[in-house]
Amino acid sequence: MTIKIHDVQIEGSPFELPVMSSIDYKTLEKPITQLFSKNIKSSKPKFTGFSLPYGLTYDSMDRLIVSDTGNHRILILDLVSEKLIRTFGKKGSALGEFDSPFSVTTSPFDDIIVADADNHRVQAFDKTGNFLFSFGKKGKKDGEFQNPIDITYDYIAKRILVSDFGNHRIQVFDSRGRFIFKFGAQGTENGNFQYPVSVRVDQTDRTIFVSDHVNSCIQVFNPNGGFIRKFGVGNLSNPRHIAIDRNGYILVTDWGNHTIQIFKRSGELMTRIGVGHVSSPSGLAIDTLGKITVSDVKKNIVLLF
């Protein structure tokens, strides 16, 4: 007896339930628009464009939050009014300052949590950009980092997961940045990494997905960091960021192939989008309506599909 949800077999059931995405990805060949391509409405400071916008996320109000890496700042943008709501941060090492913030995520309270890569730490802010706390420093010990490059929040367990790029591992912390455990080491074997870029948690069952950049695959783990499987081998080339839509499809920005690849939960490749329209896709986020936002780093633009 079998049941399948998101193409993954659940033992002990006689049923197979197809779960359809609300968006037909096979029809999304090219972007709908380039976001904020002109000067946008804002109060001070004036929006002057992106510089290496590596990371993207949405908060609970569907405001787009961008880690504007080259400008060492975080931007909060309203897509409906095309308005820059707020920007915070500048280059530096003091609390509240950044040195190449590569990624950003939000907590259930819309606190903004930033992977401050070249300061080798994580910083947390409230939704208006006020500093809350920081954790981590450069090193190889538990709770230390070597260029933390991506970050995500496990809403069920209230944990922060960090892709510790230079140490080839994923570290897991509680909601205040206290170290819990780690998994992975440098290598090509299952469960090990060669420069992990993105880490995401499926909020339905807490399955963890990691983009293994040099090994060119996505690795899948249970909530305790135990290896389950991998996929994308032969399809992906230096994958960057991961997003999971409401129906369990896995979206990956494929840096080396200049596209966004979409996989079923089982790991089967479903389709590709953006072919011929993106050069260096990196950041990836999905709003509550299912619209896909992608940053193209070399072009310094953000695209909406």
C-alpha positions as CSV (number, residue, x, y, z in Angstrom):
1,M,0.0,0.0,0.0
2,T,1.4,3.4,-0.9
3,I,0.5,7.1,-0.7
4,K,2.4,9.7,-2.5
5,I,2.6,13.4,-1.5
6,H,4.8,15.7,-3.6
7,D,5.9,12.5,-5.4
8,V,7.3,11.0,-2.2
9,Q,5.9,7.6,-1.2
10,I,4.4,7.3,2.3
11,E,4.3,3.7,3.4
12,G,1.0,2.1,4.7
13,S,-1.5,3.9,2.4
14,P,-3.4,2.6,-0.6
15,F,-3.8,6.0,-2.2
16,E,-1.7,8.2,-4.5
17,L,-2.6,11.9,-4.2
18,P,-1.4,14.2,-6.9
19,V,-0.4,17.7,-5.6
20,M,-0.5,20.3,-8.3
21,S,1.3,23.6,-8.1
22,S,-0.8,26.8,-8.4
23,I,1.6,28.0,-11.0
24,D,2.4,26.1,-14.2
25,Y,6.1,26.4,-14.2
26,K,6.4,25.0,-17.7
27,T,4.8,28.3,-19.0
28,L,7.3,30.6,-17.3
29,E,10.0,30.9,-20.0
30,K,11.0,34.5,-19.3
31,P,10.7,37.1,-16.6
32,I,7.5,39.2,-16.3
33,T,9.5,42.3,-15.4
34,Q,12.7,43.7,-14.0
35,L,12.1,45.1,-10.6
36,F,13.1,48.6,-9.7
37,S,14.9,49.2,-13.0
38,K,14.3,52.9,-12.6
39,N,14.6,55.3,-9.7
40,I,11.8,54.4,-7.3
41,K,9.8,56.4,-4.9
42,S,11.5,56.6,-1.5
43,S,12.3,58.8,1.4
44,K,15.9,59.2,2.3
45,P,18.2,57.6,1.4
46,K,17.6,57.6,-2.4
47,F,17.6,54.3,-4.1
48,T,20.6,54.2,-6.5
49,G,20.4,50.6,-7.7
50,F,21.7,47.2,-6.6
51,S,25.3,46.1,-6.3
52,L,25.7,42.3,-6.2
53,P,22.2,41.5,-4.8
54,Y,23.0,38.0,-3.6
55,G,20.2,37.2,-1.2
56,L,16.4,37.6,-1.3
57,T,13.5,36.9,1.0
58,Y,9.9,38.0,1.7
59,D,8.5,39.0,5.1
60,S,5.0,38.2,6.2
61,M,3.7,41.3,4.5
62,D,5.2,40.3,1.2
63,R,7.8,43.0,1.4
64,L,11.0,42.0,-0.5
65,I,14.1,42.1,1.5
66,V,17.4,42.2,-0.4
67,S,20.9,41.7,0.9
68,D,22.6,44.3,-1.3
69,T,26.0,42.7,-0.9
70,G,28.2,45.1,-2.8
71,N,26.7,48.1,-1.0
72,H,27.0,46.3,2.4
73,R,23.4,47.0,3.3
74,I,19.9,45.5,3.6
75,L,17.0,46.9,1.5
76,I,13.3,46.6,2.3
77,L,11.1,47.1,-0.8
78,D,7.4,47.3,-1.5
79,L,6.7,45.7,-4.9
80,V,3.2,47.1,-5.1
81,S,4.0,50.8,-4.6
82,E,7.5,50.4,-6.0
83,K,8.8,52.1,-3.0
84,L,12.0,51.7,-1.0
85,I,10.7,51.4,2.5
86,R,13.9,51.3,4.4
87,T,17.6,50.6,4.1
88,F,20.0,49.9,6.9
89,G,23.7,49.0,7.4
90,K,27.0,50.2,6.0
91,K,30.4,48.7,5.5
92,G,32.2,48.1,8.8
93,S,32.7,45.6,11.6
94,A,30.8,47.3,14.4
95,L,27.5,45.9,15.5
96,G,24.8,46.8,12.9
97,E,27.5,47.2,10.2
98,F,28.2,44.7,7.4
99,D,31.0,43.3,5.3
100,S,29.4,41.6,2.3
101,P,26.1,40.5,3.7
102,F,25.3,37.5,1.5
103,S,21.9,36.3,2.6
104,V,18.9,37.3,4.7
105,T,15.9,35.5,6.3
106,T,13.1,36.4,8.6
107,S,11.8,35.0,11.9
108,P,8.1,34.5,12.7
109,F,8.1,38.0,14.1
110,D,9.6,39.5,10.9
111,D,12.9,40.0,12.6
112,I,15.5,40.2,9.9
113,I,18.5,37.8,10.2
114,V,21.6,38.4,8.1
115,A,24.5,36.2,7.2
116,D,27.3,38.8,7.5
117,A,29.8,36.8,5.5
118,D,33.1,38.6,5.6
119,N,32.6,39.6,9.3
120,H,32.1,35.8,9.9
121,R,29.0,36.3,12.0
122,V,25.2,36.4,12.0
123,Q,23.3,39.6,12.9
124,A,19.6,40.0,13.8
125,F,17.5,43.1,13.6
126,D,13.9,43.9,14.2
127,K,11.6,44.6,11.2
128,T,12.5,48.3,11.2
129,G,16.3,47.6,11.1
130,N,17.1,48.1,14.8
131,F,20.0,45.9,15.9
132,L,18.9,43.0,18.3
133,F,21.8,40.6,18.7
134,S,24.8,39.0,17.0
135,F,26.5,35.6,17.2
136,G,29.6,33.9,15.8
137,K,33.2,34.9,14.9
138,K,35.9,33.7,12.6
139,G,37.1,30.2,13.3
140,K,36.5,26.5,13.0
141,K,35.0,25.6,16.4
142,D,31.4,25.0,17.1
143,G,29.5,28.3,16.7
144,E,32.3,29.9,14.7
145,F,32.2,30.6,11.0
146,Q,34.3,30.9,7.9
147,N,32.2,33.1,5.6
148,P,28.6,32.2,6.5
149,I,26.9,32.6,3.2
150,D,23.3,31.6,3.7
151,I,20.8,31.4,6.5
152,T,17.3,30.2,7.0
153,Y,14.7,29.9,9.8
154,D,13.0,26.7,10.9
155,Y,9.7,28.0,12.0
156,I,8.5,24.8,13.6
157,A,11.6,24.1,15.8
158,K,12.4,27.9,16.1
159,R,16.0,27.3,14.9
160,I,18.4,29.2,12.7
161,L,20.4,27.2,10.2
162,V,23.6,28.7,8.7
163,S,25.5,27.6,5.7
164,D,29.1,27.8,7.0
165,F,30.7,28.0,3.5
166,G,34.4,28.0,4.2
167,N,34.1,25.3,6.9
168,H,32.0,23.1,4.5
169,R,29.2,22.4,7.0
170,I,25.8,23.4,8.2
171,Q,25.4,24.8,11.8
172,V,22.2,24.8,13.7
173,F,21.4,27.4,16.4
174,D,18.4,28.2,18.6
175,S,16.4,31.4,18.0
176,R,18.9,33.5,20.0
177,G,22.0,32.1,18.3
178,R,23.1,29.5,20.8
179,F,24.8,26.5,19.1
180,I,22.9,23.2,19.0
181,F,24.6,21.0,16.5
182,K,26.4,20.8,13.1
183,F,26.6,18.4,10.2
184,G,28.8,17.9,7.2
185,A,32.5,18.2,6.5
186,Q,34.6,18.8,3.4
187,G,34.3,16.0,0.9
188,T,32.5,14.4,-1.9
189,E,30.8,11.6,0.0
190,N,27.1,11.6,0.8
191,G,26.5,14.0,3.7
192,N,29.6,16.0,3.1
193,F,30.1,19.2,1.1
194,Q,32.3,21.2,-1.1
195,Y,31.3,24.8,-0.3
196,P,27.6,24.6,0.6
197,V,25.8,27.7,-0.5
198,S,22.1,27.5,0.4
199,V,20.2,25.8,3.2
200,R,16.4,25.6,3.3
201,V,13.9,23.9,5.6
202,D,10.6,22.4,4.3
203,Q,8.2,23.8,6.8
204,T,5.8,20.9,6.4
205,D,8.1,18.2,7.7
206,R,11.4,20.0,8.6
207,T,13.4,18.2,5.8
208,I,16.6,20.2,5.2
209,F,17.8,20.9,1.6
210,V,21.4,22.1,1.0
211,S,22.9,23.2,-2.3
212,D,26.4,21.7,-2.6
213,H,28.1,24.2,-4.9
214,V,31.2,22.4,-6.1
215,N,29.7,18.9,-6.0
216,S,26.9,20.3,-8.1
217,C,23.9,18.7,-6.4
218,I,21.2,19.2,-3.8
219,Q,21.6,17.1,-0.6
220,V,18.6,16.2,1.6
221,F,18.7,15.7,5.3
222,N,16.4,14.9,8.2
223,P,15.9,17.5,10.9
224,N,18.8,16.0,12.9
225,G,21.2,16.4,10.0
226,G,21.1,12.7,8.9
227,F,21.6,12.2,5.2
228,I,18.6,11.0,3.2
229,R,19.4,11.4,-0.5
230,K,20.8,13.7,-3.1
231,F,19.6,14.8,-6.5
232,G,20.5,17.1,-9.4
233,V,23.7,15.3,-10.3
234,G,24.2,15.8,-14.0
235,N,21.6,18.5,-14.2
236,L,23.0,21.2,-12.0
237,S,26.3,23.1,-12.3
238,N,27.3,25.1,-9.2
239,P,23.8,25.5,-7.7
240,R,23.2,28.6,-5.6
241,H,20.0,29.3,-3.8
242,I,17.0,27.1,-3.0
243,A,13.4,27.9,-2.6
244,I,10.5,25.6,-1.7
245,D,7.0,26.5,-3.0
246,R,3.8,25.8,-1.1
247,N,3.3,22.5,-2.9
248,G,6.8,21.1,-2.2
249,Y,8.5,21.8,-5.5
250,I,12.2,22.6,-5.2
251,L,13.5,25.6,-7.1
252,V,17.2,26.1,-7.6
253,T,19.2,28.9,-9.1
254,D,21.7,27.1,-11.4
255,W,24.7,29.5,-11.6
256,G,26.7,27.4,-14.1
257,N,23.9,26.7,-16.5
258,H,22.4,30.2,-16.3
259,T,18.9,29.1,-15.4
260,I,16.5,28.2,-12.6
261,Q,15.8,24.5,-12.4
262,I,12.6,23.1,-10.8
263,F,12.5,19.7,-9.3
264,K,9.7,17.5,-7.9
265,R,10.1,16.6,-4.2
266,S,11.4,13.2,-5.3
267,G,14.3,14.9,-7.1
268,E,13.0,14.4,-10.6
269,L,13.7,17.4,-12.8
270,M,10.4,19.0,-13.9
271,T,11.5,22.0,-16.0
272,R,13.8,25.0,-16.3
273,I,12.9,28.7,-16.5
274,G,14.8,31.8,-17.4
275,V,16.9,30.1,-20.1
276,G,18.6,32.9,-22.1
277,H,17.3,35.6,-19.7
278,V,19.5,35.2,-16.7
279,S,23.3,35.4,-16.6
280,S,24.3,34.7,-13.0
281,P,21.2,33.7,-11.0
282,S,21.7,33.7,-7.3
283,G,19.0,34.9,-4.8
284,L,15.7,33.2,-5.0
285,A,12.4,33.9,-3.2
286,I,8.7,33.1,-3.6
287,D,5.9,35.4,-2.4
288,T,2.6,34.3,-0.9
289,L,1.0,34.3,-4.4
290,G,3.7,32.0,-5.7
291,K,5.5,34.6,-7.8
292,I,9.2,33.9,-8.2
293,T,11.9,36.5,-7.6
294,V,15.4,36.0,-8.8
295,S,18.5,38.1,-8.5
296,D,21.0,38.2,-11.4
297,V,24.3,39.2,-9.7
298,K,26.5,40.1,-12.6
299,K,23.7,42.3,-14.1
300,N,22.9,43.8,-10.7
301,I,19.2,43.3,-11.3
302,V,16.2,41.5,-9.7
303,L,13.7,39.8,-11.9
304,L,10.1,38.7,-11.3
305,F,8.7,35.6,-13.0
